Amino acid sequence: MNLDKAGVVVVGGGIVGVTTAYFLATKGHDVVLLEQRELAHGASGRNLGFLHMQNRHGDYAVKLTRAGRALYDDFADILGPAFEYRSNGAMTFFYTDDQRRVYKEFVEARIADGFKAELLDDQAAHEAAPILPPDVIGATFSPEDGQIRTPKFVRALAQECRRLGVRIHENTPVLGLLRNGSKTVGVQTISGNVPANRVVWATGIWSTMLESEGITVPIKAHRLGAVLLAPVEEKLDKILNGPLAAKQYAHIRNLPSYKDEYFTSPSEDHSQGLEHMECVAKTENGNLFIGCPMDYPEQLDDRMPAAGLKLAIDSLLRTFPNYRTLGIESAWAGLVPATADSLPIVDEVEELPGLVLATGHVYGNLAGPITGRLVAELISGEDLSLPLDELSLYRPSLAAPVEGVIRY
């Protein structure tokens, strides 16, 4: 029994899958999109929506994310205000002279790499973000950063996909591939088969289920938590990052003044791989949004661990003790797929002609939309906006195992 049939079937209803379906539809392809639960159920519905350009490094990664970042201006014209797109930049605040020294070098290095960045003193930092506590002595400012509400973006673009003729089937888990010999000719779902000429696999960390098809996708899950709190009156129109995230990024760890001890917290439990990427933002409704406790679950478990929630709340109350009575509206976690080189995998699978991988996005809010465009160009036989060699499933840099604590 067939559920549907298509020229291209896209598996996965997150930011990568929906943008892929959109760009394919704009090029005239007959598209079906399948999602095992509801749209944006996975990582796309469980993050803070940051468009963080400031910590992208490496020539290709910067080109990829700049291209993805630019697409949001186009999507804002198409979708209007539906996804809370803001382009007000991001700040990373700090408390000590040691941290200031490192972040001064960070700003200088970012400017040398062609980014816009500046180092703010105490007064300028508090003027830019009055919500900051008094013991903050300065901050970096990166005006190229922005913010969206990712689940709202995915759902709004899905509506545009439907308008373009894409059939979207939610609550429809895919059980496996349909094959004619080695060739991929569609997928099997719990509701019936979907024959197709091409299959795009865009399921994030759940791409590991392709092991059952004989395809190894070299990604590892790490879990990022988020907490949504009640509205606050203090003005905050930018993303705020605390200093602890510095240790996650190679281009910061390699700075001359950097030392791990400048960027650790007693609340972190490194023996269990529990770390904190402290960040704070506000939604358009004024709710305080905080994150991100992070760890590395052995199983695909997207529940917030108790220790992670405690870490996030402890950090909030240490930074903003005046919020100790602020109500918690919800808390959740998402599983983000990481590769050994922190670049996604966008490639045709040689062993199974007809199957295209679009997965491994550790910064999917930026790289997701441009991935959708690249996949649509690839399937359409068009010139590519960016070369795909560095995103190949078969690139040597994926050979290293992704183990232990992940660093970008």
N, C-alpha and C positions, 0 to 999 in steps of 0.2 A: 504494500500500500504506500502510495506517495502522499506526503504532506504538501509538497509544493515542488516546483522545479525552477531552475534559474540558469542564466548564463554564468553568474558568479554567486556562490554562497559564501557569506562571511560568518565565521563562527566567533562569537564574542560581542557582547553589547556594552563594552566600555568605550573610552575615548578613542582608542585605536580602531576598533571595529566600526563604530558609527561614522567616524571621519572617512574611513575607507569606503564604506557604503555610500556616503554622500558624494565623494569625488568620482566613484565609479558611475553613479547615477547621472552626474552632470555630464559624463562622457558618453551617455547613451546605453550603458550596460543594463541588462535585466538582472536585478539584485534581490537576493533574499538574505536577511540577517537573522541569525539564531542566537538566543541568549538563554542560558540554563535557568536563570531566575528572572529578575526584572532588570531593565536597563540600569546601568551604573551600579549594579549590586556589589561588584568587586572593588578593586583598588580605586577606580574612578569615582566611586561614591563614598570613599572613606578617607579622603585626604583633605588638606586645608586649602587646596586650590592655588597654591603658590606658583608663579611663573618666575622662577629664580634664575636669572641670567648670571648673577654675580659669581656663582661658584662653578660655572662651566669652564672647563679648560681642555686644551688640546685642539688643534686646528679643526679637525672634522667635527668634534662635538660642538664647538662654537658655531660652525656653519649650520649644523643640523638644528640647533636650538634657536639660532637667530631666525632661520626660515620658519620654524614652528611658531615662534613668538609673533612674527609679522602677520601670520594668518588670522590672529584674533581681531585685528582691525577690520579685516574683511568679514569675519563672522559677526562682528558687532553691527556692521551695516546690514547683514542679512537677517540676523535674529533680534536686533534691537537690544533692549536692556534685560532680556530674559535671563541672562546668566551672570549678572553682577560683575561685569568686567570693569576692572579698575586698573589704571596704569600710573600709580602714584609713587612707585619705587619702594625700596626696602631699606631698613636700617639694621645694623648689627651693633648692639650696645656693649659696653665693657665697663669694668669696675676698677681695674688696677693699671699701674704704669707698665707692668710687664705685658699685659694684654694690649694696651695702647701701642706699645712699640711694635708688636706683631702686626696689628691692624694698620698701622702707618705703612709698614712694608707691603701689606696686602693691597692697600689703595694704590701705592706707587706701581706695584706690579700689574694691577688691573688696568691702570691708565696706559702703561707701556704696551699692554696687549690689545689696546684699542677700545677698552670699555670706558664708560663714563662712571666716575666714582670720586668721592671726596671724603676727607676725614673731618668730622664735626667736633668742635670742642664742647665742653660741658653746657654752656649757654645755648649754643646752636642746636645741640641734640635735644634739649628740653623744649626749645621753641618749636622744633619740627615735630616732636611727639610729647606733648605735655603730660601724657600718661606715665612717662618714665619715672622711676623712683629717684629720690634725691642723691643716692650714692652712686649713680651712674656718672662717670667722668667724661664720657664722650661716645661717639658712635661713627661708624661708616655710613655713607649713604650711596645707594646704587639706584639712580633714577630709571634705569632700563627694566627693573623688575615690576611685576604686576600681580594681579590676583583675579581669579574667577571662582564661582561656585561650580565645581566640576560636575556634580550630578545634574545641576540645572542646565549646564551646557550640553551634556550628553542627551538629555531628554528634549531640549529645544531643537537640537540638530536632528534628532530622530524624527521629530515632527516634520522638519523640512525634507528629510529623506522620504517619508511617507508621501508628501506632496509630489515628490519626483517619481513616485511609483515603486519605491522599495517596500517589499513585504517584510514586516518584522514579526517574528514569532518569539514571544517571551515565554518563560517557564517551559522551555523545550530543550532539555539536555541532549547534547550530541553524544551518541554511543560509540561512534567510530566512523571510519571512512568507507565509502563505496569504491570498489576498485575493479578495474578490468585489466587483469594481469597486474603489472606494476603501476599502471596509470590510475590516477585519482579521478573519479567520475561523479563525486558527490559525497554526501554524508548520510549516516543512519541516525535517526533521533528516536526518542521514546514515542513520538507521535506519527512516525512514518519516515520514509526516505525522502531526501531532497537531491535528485539528480542535478548535476551542474557540470559545466565545462571546466571551471576552475573553482578551487576552494582556498579561501584565505583564512588562516588559523590565527586569531587575534585574541587569545584567552589569557594573556599574562602568565602568571605562575602555573595556571592549569594547563599550559602547553606541555607540561611534563607527562600528561596522559598519552601523548604520542609515543611514549615508550612501548605501548601495546601494539603500535603499528610498526615497530622496529626503528623508530627515529628518536635519537637522543638529543634533547634540547638542553644545552649546558647552562642552566639557570638555577639560582638558589633563592629561596624565599627569605625576605626579612620583613618584620612586622612593625608597622608604624601606627601609633595610637593618636587619637584626637579627642578633645573634650569640648563640648559646646556648653557655655554657661549663659546665665541670664544677661540681659542688656546692661550696659554701663553707660554713664553719662560722659565720661572723659573722652575727649576727641582723639581719634586714632584713624587716620586715613591711609596709613602705610603698613607694610608688614614689618613686625619687629622680630629680630632674632637675638637670642642671647649668645654669649661668647662660647658656650660649650661645643657648638657644632664645628668649631675650627678643626678639631682633631679628625673629622671625617674626610677632609679634603686634602689630597696630595699637594696641591699647589700652595696650600697654607702650611702644611707640615714641613715643606721644603724651604720655607723662608728662614733666613739666618737667625732671627731672634726666637723662633718657635721652640717651645718645650711643652711636652704633654702636661706637666704639672700645672701650667698656667690655665688649662682648659679642662679640668676635671671637677667633679662634685662628689662629696661623700655619700650622696644619695644613690649614685650609680653603682651597679654591682657588676664589675667587669668579669668576675669569675663565672657569672651566668650570662655574659654577653649582653647585659642590660645597660644601655646608654641613653643619653637624652640629647635631642636636638631641640633646644628650647626656642619656641616661637610663639608669638601672640599676634592676633589680628582681630578685627571686628567685621561682622557681617553688615549688610546694608540695613538690617533691622536693629543694629546696635549690639547684638549678642557678642560676647567675648568668646573667641575661638583660640584654644591653646593646644600645643603639641610640643614635640612628638617623642614620647618614650619609644625606644626601638629595641627589638631583640630578634632572635633567629630561631623560630620554632622548627622542630624536627618534622612535625606533621603540618599539613595545610589547615591550620587552625587560625581563623581570623577574629577570634574573641580577644578582647583586651585582657591581658594578664593582670592580676591584682597588684603585683609589684610594679607594673608599668603605670597603672592608674595612680598609685601612691607616689611614684616618682614625679609624675606630671603635676599632681596637686601640691606636693611638697615644694616643688620649684615655683609654682604660682604664688604660694603663700610666702615664700622666702622673698620673692621679688616684689609682690604686691600684697603685703599683709592686710591692707584695707579691704581686700576682697574675701576675707575669711568667712563671711556670711553669705557670699554670692551663691545663688542656687545653681546646681548642675542640671542641665536639661537633658543631656545625653552624652554617652561616651562610647567609642567604638575603636576598632583597629582595622587596618587593611594589610594585605599581603602584597608586597612589591617584589617583582622579579629582578634579580641582579645577575649580571654577567661578570666574567673575570676582568673585562676592560671597561665596564660601565657603559658600553654602547649597546643599543638594542640589536636584535637579529631581524633583518628584513631580506628575505631571500627565497628563491625557488628551490624546492627540495629535489635534488638530483635523483634520489632513489625512488621518489614517487612523483613523476611528472604530473603536473596539474595542481600540485599543492604548493601554496606560498605561505611562508611563515612571516608573521609580523608580531614580534613578542620581545620580552626582555627589557621593557622600558622602565628604568629606575627613576627617570624624571619624565613621566609620560605626559604631564600637562604641557610640556614644551615640545617633546619629540613626537607625541602622539599624532597631532594634526598633520605634520609634514610627512610622517609615515603613511598616513592615509592617502595623501597626494602621490607619494612615490609609488605605492602599490598600484594605484589606479593608472599611473603612467606606465608602469611595468607591464601590467596586464593589457593595456591598450596598445603596446608597442610604440610608445612615444619616446621622444628624448626625455631623459630624466632631469629633474630639477637639481639633483645631486647624484654623484656616482654612488653605487651601492657596494663597492668592493669592501669598504671598511665595516659594513654591516652583514657581511656574508656569514652564513652558518658554518662555513668551512675555513674561516680565517684563523691563522695560527694563534692569535691572542686569546682565543676561547679555550685553548688546550689546557691552560692552567686551571686547576680545580678552584671552585669558589668555596672557600672554607673559612671557618671562624668568623671573627668580626669583619664586616664588610667596610672597606674604605674606598672612597671615590677618587 
